Amino acid sequence: MPASGVAARPRPAEAWGRALPAAAATALFALFLTLDHLPRFYQGDSIAYLATGTSDWVPPDRSWAYGYASRWIVERLGSASALVAAQAALLLGALLLLCRTVPYGPATRWAIPAFAAIAALDPMSQGYARFWLSDTPAAAAFLAFTALLAIGITAPPGRFWPVVPWLAVAGLTAVFVRVAYAPIMFGMLAGGAALASLYPARARPPRLRRRLLALLPVPVAAVVLLVLANSVVAIPSLRGKFFVNRMSDLYTLGVFLPGLRHDDFAAAGVPVTPAEFEGWDRTLDAREDQVWGEGPGHMRWAMMQTLGVDQVYDARFQQACADVLRAALRRHPQDLALTYLGSLAVSLDPARWHRVMDAEIGFGRPLPDWVATYLTGVTGRPVAPSVTAQPSLLTGWMQAMAAAYPALLLCGAAASAAVLALARPFGPQHVLALALLGALLAAPLFSHAVKPRYVLAPIMLSELLLLFALVRPPAAGQSQD
């Protein structure tokens, strides 16, 4: 029997067993595109992507690669719905790759089509594919990287290395679209190699640790390439400077705001008065307003006034944010740890998921006039600023189902922990579990508030791993008629 189902020519029963779920998922995606292809906008992220490349503007704090690519698709094809179709196609491709991670056998004949149907019908994944946001293509690239890694670890030597270029493409795409996936992928590879060391040789694929460690340069190289590209593509004032995200220090400071003390600002040389510090609302739910709000009583505004800077990506301002956080980490790291745990709990609160969906869908904010004019000119069809208030099939479904996702993620995390602790031998499900836990645990580090779109990848992985938990799949490569 070949060492991997990827390398073996599938038997007729397996070929049909895999082809039918793929065809069904494709049909469901096509049906949703027919019923609901209305593009949606979350402001101001969507507006930043729309503005990419206009008037020499390139966002220094988000993916210019996605901004240029999304505008190119819409302008080239003359349709904003073309972007929706492209994002849905990327998500479908990731779903089909994930289906390939499940070894085929009697117990999984129903699990593969069940996962394909559940993932294709998922309103959160389908809904966010309609948004002019980088989250869906970033999640699709990360899921493709995860699936290819899960498939590749069991491949015989001659079949593993041809997968590596595709892993590099998926990893590079994920990082260029959402750089937060870089440490997650690095953690998956390093954590997988460490975990594999605990398994006897007979309970893990041959050369497993060597393969995982050989792939560690992929996320590192992707970040290096992004830094170099940023120095070339950036807005004129930042060209020639090397950076990953010009506002990452402010973002991180905002994440840990509840765990900060006034002494941290003093130690960093930021002359914020005790009265100003006490005037900030430092609760978990107030962090986004503290970072982006204007006027007295807001952390970012007060720091910028104190430091005498007028641009948020000013190097001196970002360095001050980093110095404050470094002082807090050195003096009382336990407070930052507690803030992280609080953020994690908040990110899995069903009530908050339900509350944020109206804002996430963007109903309350009409498009700026220039965006409506731009879309009208590109598509040749009148687009009114009020288009954001138009309900659709998937937005209603997202609102109705939002509160159920925290339970799904918790169950997926529990299934992942069980796989890592109990499943033998080491196989594709271990890679899926590492990816789910890494992406879920990292999400609170990159968000000031509950953002369901940041956990699109863990949502789909949870659906797959819960089905893994319900069946006993054959060992990789042991497909059965």
Secondary structure, DSSP 8 states (H G I E B T S, - for coil): --S-TTTS---HHHHHHHHHHHHHHHHHHHHHHHH----B--TTHHHHHHHTTSTT---SSS-HHHHHHHHHHHHHHT-THHHHHHHHHHHHHHHHHHHTTS--SGGGTTHHHHHHHHHHH-HHHHHHTTBSSSHHHHHHHHHHHHHHHHHHTTS-HHHHGGGHHHHHHHHHHHHHH-TTHHHHHHHHHHHHHHHHTTS-GGGS-TTHHHHHHHTTHHHHHHHHHHHHHHHHHS-GGGTT---S-TTHHHHHHHHTGGG--HHHHHHTT----HHHHHHS--SGGGHHHHHH--STT-HHHHHHHHHT---TT-HHHHHHHHHHHHHHHHH-HHHHHHHHHHHHHHHT-HHHHHHHHHHHHTTT----HHHHHHHHHHHSS---GGGGG---HHHHHHHHHGGGHHHHHHHHHHHHHHHHHH--S--HHHHHHHHHHHHHHHGGGG-SS--GGGGHHHHHHHHHHHHHHHS----TT----
